[in-house]
Amino acid sequence: MGKILVILNGKGGVGKTTTSFNIAAVFAEKNRVLLVDSDSQESATWWAQQGNQNFEIATETDPNVLRHLKTVEDYDLIVCDTPPHLDSKTFTTLIHTGDYIVLPTPPAPLDIQALITTIQLAIHPVGVPHRVCLTKVDPRSINEAVAAQNTFMEAGVPVFNTFIRAYKAHERAPLDGLPIIQWKGKNGTEAASDYRRLVKELTELKEWN
């Protein structure tokens, strides 16, 4: 049985689905990957229905089913896109089910503080390995992302060195049903390189291996 990677944040609009979909695609270049869409909005499912991917996708929001993901065979990795509801049973179940949690967030102060609180209340008590990924980073304001990384580190929260820059490519790729690594439009190469760096950094972490 493979690892279960949960993409999680208690807020919406932070890039969870984009992160889930594109991480799944990068891993699927060399692995058998299943993306589980556990968000009732089913954005990842809609994205997948627009085109073709190199991974499989399933829609499942029932906590009683999700808690048995560890028994699913035939995949090297299961990536879970989660709902933005801290108090939902689905959210709580996936925290306890995952082998590793990636927490995407923009570098805005309110988003940062909300995520630190989520980590302290919901993730630290469980003890599952986790790391923050800064998303929607303005390529013209990299210093903002660096400051956000420092804020997390000062709070004792692990954070990736890699961050995901904000490009229109991330809005347009879903319309074509493609992960960013397959999308050929403007800034597609730059956007794809961020996710490749993120996956490389993740797989080289001691707590991942």
C-alpha positions in Angstrom: 0.0 0.0 0.0 1.2 3.5 -0.8 1.4 6.7 1.1 -1.6 9.0 1.7 -0.8 12.7 1.1 -3.5 15.1 2.4 -3.7 18.7 1.0 -5.4 20.6 3.8 -6.4 24.1 5.0 -9.4 25.2 7.0 -10.0 28.2 4.6 -11.2 28.1 1.0 -9.5 29.9 -1.9 -6.0 29.1 -0.8 -5.0 26.8 -3.7 -5.9 23.4 -2.2 -7.4 21.9 -5.4 -4.7 23.4 -7.6 -2.0 22.0 -5.4 -3.7 18.6 -5.1 -4.2 18.2 -8.9 -0.7 19.3 -9.8 1.1 17.3 -7.1 -0.8 14.2 -8.3 0.2 14.8 -11.9 3.9 15.3 -11.1 4.0 12.1 -8.9 2.0 10.2 -11.6 4.9 10.6 -14.1 6.7 7.8 -12.2 4.0 6.3 -9.9 0.5 5.0 -9.8 -1.5 7.8 -8.3 -5.1 8.2 -7.1 -6.6 11.7 -6.4 -9.5 11.6 -4.0 -11.8 14.6 -4.2 -13.3 14.9 -0.7 -14.5 18.4 -1.1 -18.3 18.7 -1.7 -17.7 21.4 -4.3 -16.0 18.7 -6.4 -13.7 21.2 -8.1 -11.0 18.5 -8.8 -13.6 16.2 -10.3 -14.9 18.9 -12.6 -11.3 19.7 -13.6 -10.6 16.1 -14.4 -13.8 15.8 -16.5 -12.6 18.5 -18.8 -9.7 16.5 -20.2 -7.3 13.6 -19.6 -4.8 13.0 -16.8 -2.1 10.6 -16.0 -3.7 9.6 -12.7 -7.0 8.3 -11.6 -9.6 10.3 -9.7 -12.4 9.3 -7.3 -15.0 11.5 -5.5 -15.6 10.6 -1.9 -16.8 12.7 1.0 -18.0 10.0 3.5 -15.7 9.9 6.5 -16.6 6.2 7.1 -15.2 5.4 3.7 -12.2 7.8 3.8 -10.9 6.3 7.1 -10.3 3.1 5.2 -8.0 4.6 2.5 -5.1 2.9 4.1 -6.5 -0.4 2.9 -6.7 0.7 -0.8 -4.2 -1.2 -2.9 -2.8 -0.8 -6.4 -1.5 2.8 -5.9 1.9 4.1 -4.9 0.3 7.4 -3.7 -3.2 8.6 -2.8 -3.6 12.4 -2.8 -6.6 13.8 -1.0 -8.2 17.2 -1.8 -10.1 18.3 1.3 -13.0 20.5 2.3 -12.4 24.0 3.8 -14.3 23.2 7.0 -12.4 22.7 10.2 -15.4 21.3 12.1 -16.3 18.7 9.4 -15.9 15.0 10.1 -14.3 14.6 6.7 -11.6 17.2 7.6 -10.9 15.5 10.9 -10.9 12.0 9.4 -8.3 12.8 6.8 -6.0 14.4 9.3 -6.0 11.1 11.2 -5.7 9.0 7.9 -2.9 10.8 6.2 0.7 9.8 6.3 1.8 13.4 5.4 0.0 16.8 5.2 0.8 19.7 2.9 -0.9 22.9 3.9 -1.1 25.5 1.1 -1.6 29.1 1.9 -1.2 32.5 0.3 1.4 34.7 2.1 -1.2 37.2 3.4 -1.0 37.9 7.2 -4.6 36.8 7.9 -4.2 33.6 6.0 -0.9 32.9 7.8 -2.3 33.4 11.3 -5.4 31.3 10.6 -3.3 28.5 9.3 -1.0 28.6 12.3 -4.0 28.3 14.6 -5.4 25.4 12.5 -2.0 23.6 12.8 -1.8 24.1 16.6 -5.4 23.0 17.2 -6.0 20.2 14.7 -2.6 18.8 13.5 -0.1 19.1 16.3 -2.2 16.9 18.7 -2.4 14.2 16.1 1.4 14.3 15.4 1.2 13.6 11.6 4.2 15.1 9.7 3.2 18.3 7.9 4.7 21.3 6.1 3.3 24.6 4.8 3.5 25.5 1.1 3.1 29.1 0.1 0.8 29.5 -2.8 -0.4 32.4 -5.0 2.9 34.2 -4.5 3.2 37.4 -6.6 6.3 36.9 -8.8 7.0 40.6 -8.4 6.8 40.4 -4.5 9.0 37.5 -3.6 10.0 39.3 -0.4 6.5 38.9 0.9 6.8 35.1 0.6 10.2 35.1 2.3 8.7 37.1 5.2 5.8 34.6 5.4 8.3 31.7 5.5 10.1 33.4 8.4 6.8 33.9 10.2 6.0 30.2 10.1 9.5 29.2 11.2 9.3 31.6 14.1 6.0 29.9 15.1 7.7 26.5 15.0 5.8 25.5 11.8 7.8 23.7 9.1 7.5 25.3 5.7 8.8 24.4 2.2 11.5 26.4 0.7 9.6 26.1 -2.6 6.7 28.4 -3.2 4.0 28.5 -5.9 4.0 31.6 -7.9 0.6 33.1 -9.1 0.2 32.9 -12.9 -2.9 33.1 -15.0 -1.8 29.6 -16.3 -3.2 28.2 -13.0 -6.6 29.5 -13.9 -6.6 28.5 -17.5 -5.2 24.9 -17.2 -8.4 23.6 -15.5 -10.5 24.8 -18.4 -8.5 22.5 -20.7 -8.7 19.7 -18.2 -4.9 19.6 -17.8 -2.5 19.7 -14.9 0.0 22.5 -15.2 2.8 20.2 -16.3 0.9 19.4 -19.5 -0.4 22.9 -20.2 1.4 24.7 -23.0 0.2 28.3 -22.7 1.9 31.5 -21.4 4.0 31.0 -18.2 3.0 27.3 -18.2 6.7 26.2 -18.0 7.4 28.5 -15.1 4.2 27.4 -13.2 5.0 23.7 -13.8 8.6 24.2 -12.6 7.3 25.3 -9.2 5.3 22.1 -8.7 8.2 20.0 -9.9 10.5 21.7 -7.3 7.8 21.2 -4.6 7.5 17.5 -5.2 11.3 17.1 -5.4 11.7 18.9 -2.1 8.9 16.8 -0.5 10.4 13.5 -1.6 13.8 14.4 -0.2 12.5 15.2 3.3 13.5 12.8 6.0 10.0 12.6 7.4 8.6 11.6 4.0 11.0 8.7 3.5 
